[in-house]
Amino acid sequence: MRSTTTTFAAAAAALTLVMSTAVRAQQDFSPANHDRGRAAVEYRDQDAHIVAAYYYSQRHHDSRWLVIDAVLSTEKRSLVPREAFALRTPGGREIPLATQRRVGEDTVNVEKLLRNASVEGHDLLSYFTQRDRTYGMRFFTFPFGGVVHDDFTVDRNEVAAGPLFFESPTGAWEDGTYALVVRHPQGVAELPIRLE
């Protein structure tokens, strides 16, 4: 009886430690992050300036697609590839940016998501002084929409803006705090994305 109680207590303690570590890891965001609305966050440090908004997706995430509008600049001239972006789930799994191929295969639903999200848009460029030198990230395109790029270049005088699409491996997104991970040449930025 004593060994069963000891085993149960040890298992409970281990489970508590694992759960608290996962919660702590998901809640420990840099003080470089600042809320800019119900579903908008600004990250700014000496190397990067990023603003992300996800007003529609915050409360409408019961489908496979999630959209986050983002604007990015860096202090030094930087080449930022599409692989630089990921979404980390509350459980710690990193989901890469969707591919153009997957977006193209589900164009109808992705375009519908984009239309719905545009109603709840947020002027992200207002956070940047170099608004007159803005370029599209161009990671995605729709029929007759132009050429897709696998990277873009930014610096203190130029910003890149565009939608970021992520596809849920399970077909929907659970409530919780995610992290938009942006790996740029000078470091890594993680912005909290809270789905309700």
C-alpha positions in Angstrom: 0.0 0.0 0.0 2.8 2.3 0.9 4.6 1.8 -2.5 1.4 2.5 -4.3 0.9 5.8 -2.5 4.5 6.8 -3.0 4.3 5.9 -6.7 1.0 7.9 -7.1 2.5 10.9 -5.3 5.6 10.8 -7.5 3.6 10.5 -10.6 1.3 13.4 -9.5 4.4 15.6 -8.7 5.9 14.8 -12.1 2.7 15.6 -13.9 2.4 18.9 -12.0 6.0 19.8 -12.9 5.5 19.1 -16.6 2.2 21.0 -16.7 3.6 24.1 -14.9 6.7 24.1 -17.1 4.5 24.0 -20.3 2.3 26.8 -19.0 5.3 28.9 -17.8 7.1 28.4 -21.1 4.0 29.6 -23.0 3.5 32.6 -20.8 7.1 33.8 -20.6 7.2 36.4 -23.4 9.8 39.1 -23.8 9.0 42.5 -22.3 9.6 43.7 -25.9 5.9 42.7 -26.5 3.1 45.3 -26.0 -0.6 44.7 -26.5 -2.0 47.1 -29.1 -5.6 46.1 -28.9 -7.7 43.0 -28.2 -5.9 41.0 -30.9 -2.9 43.1 -31.9 0.7 42.9 -30.5 3.8 45.0 -31.1 7.3 43.6 -30.6 10.2 46.0 -30.6 13.8 45.6 -29.5 17.1 46.9 -30.8 17.1 44.5 -33.7 13.5 44.1 -34.9 10.1 45.8 -35.0 7.1 43.5 -35.7 3.4 44.2 -35.4 0.8 41.4 -35.7 -3.0 41.5 -35.7 -5.4 38.6 -35.7 -8.8 40.1 -34.8 -10.9 37.7 -36.9 -8.9 34.6 -36.2 -8.9 35.2 -32.5 -12.5 34.3 -32.2 -13.1 32.4 -35.4 -10.6 29.6 -35.4 -12.8 26.5 -35.7 -11.5 25.8 -39.3 -8.2 24.5 -40.5 -6.9 28.0 -41.5 -5.6 30.9 -39.3 -4.5 34.3 -40.7 -2.3 36.7 -38.9 -1.5 40.1 -40.6 2.1 41.2 -39.9 4.5 44.0 -40.7 8.2 43.7 -40.0 11.4 45.7 -40.2 14.9 45.1 -38.8 17.6 47.5 -37.8 20.2 46.0 -40.1 19.5 44.9 -43.7 18.1 41.5 -43.5 16.9 38.8 -45.8 13.9 37.0 -44.2 12.9 33.7 -45.7 9.4 32.1 -45.4 11.0 29.5 -43.1 11.6 32.3 -40.5 7.9 32.2 -39.5 6.2 29.5 -37.3 3.3 29.3 -34.9 4.1 27.5 -31.6 1.0 25.8 -30.0 0.3 26.0 -26.3 1.6 22.4 -26.2 5.0 23.5 -27.7 4.6 22.1 -31.2 5.8 24.4 -34.0 3.7 24.7 -37.1 5.4 26.2 -40.1 3.9 28.9 -42.4 1.6 27.2 -44.9 3.0 26.6 -48.3 1.7 28.3 -51.4 0.7 24.8 -52.7 -1.6 24.2 -49.8 -3.1 27.6 -50.0 -3.7 27.1 -53.7 -5.4 23.7 -53.1 -7.9 25.4 -50.7 -8.2 28.8 -52.4 -11.9 29.1 -51.8 -11.7 28.7 -48.0 -8.5 30.8 -47.7 -10.0 33.7 -49.7 -13.2 33.5 -47.7 -11.1 33.7 -44.5 -9.2 36.7 -45.9 -12.4 38.5 -46.8 -13.9 37.9 -43.4 -10.7 39.1 -41.7 -10.5 42.3 -43.7 -13.7 43.5 -42.0 -11.9 43.5 -38.7 -8.7 44.9 -40.0 -6.1 47.0 -38.0 -3.8 49.6 -39.5 -0.5 48.0 -38.7 1.5 50.4 -40.8 0.6 53.2 -38.4 3.2 51.8 -36.0 6.0 52.4 -38.5 7.6 55.7 -39.5 8.8 54.3 -42.8 5.3 53.7 -44.1 6.1 55.1 -47.6 8.6 52.3 -48.1 6.5 49.3 -47.7 6.7 46.1 -49.7 4.6 43.0 -49.7 5.9 39.8 -48.2 4.4 38.0 -51.2 4.5 34.5 -49.6 1.0 33.7 -51.0 -1.0 34.6 -54.1 -4.4 33.7 -55.5 -5.4 33.1 -59.1 -4.1 36.0 -61.3 -2.5 37.6 -58.2 1.1 37.7 -59.3 4.3 36.0 -58.4 5.1 34.3 -55.0 8.4 35.0 -53.3 10.3 32.8 -50.8 11.9 35.7 -49.0 12.0 39.5 -48.6 14.4 42.1 -47.6 13.9 44.8 -44.9 15.9 47.3 -42.9 15.4 50.4 -40.8 14.1 52.2 -43.9 11.9 49.5 -45.4 9.2 47.4 -44.1 7.4 44.3 -45.4 3.7 43.6 -44.8 1.4 40.7 -45.6 -0.9 38.0 -44.3 0.6 34.9 -42.7 -1.5 31.7 -43.2 -1.1 28.7 -40.9 -2.9 25.4 -41.3 -3.9 23.3 -38.4 -2.9 19.6 -38.6 -6.1 18.7 -36.7 -8.5 20.8 -38.8 -9.2 23.4 -36.1 -7.3 25.5 -33.6 -7.8 25.1 -29.8 -8.2 28.1 -27.5 -5.0 29.1 -25.8 -1.9 31.2 -26.0 0.2 30.5 -29.1 3.5 32.2 -30.1 4.2 33.7 -33.5 7.9 32.9 -33.9 9.9 35.1 -36.2 13.6 34.1 -36.8 15.5 37.0 -38.3 19.2 37.2 -38.9 19.8 39.1 -35.7 17.7 36.9 -33.4 14.3 35.5 -32.6 11.1 37.3 -31.8 8.1 35.6 -30.2 4.8 37.4 -30.1 1.8 36.1 -28.0 -1.2 35.1 -30.1 -4.3 34.5 -27.9 -7.1 32.5 -29.3 -10.4 32.5 -27.5 
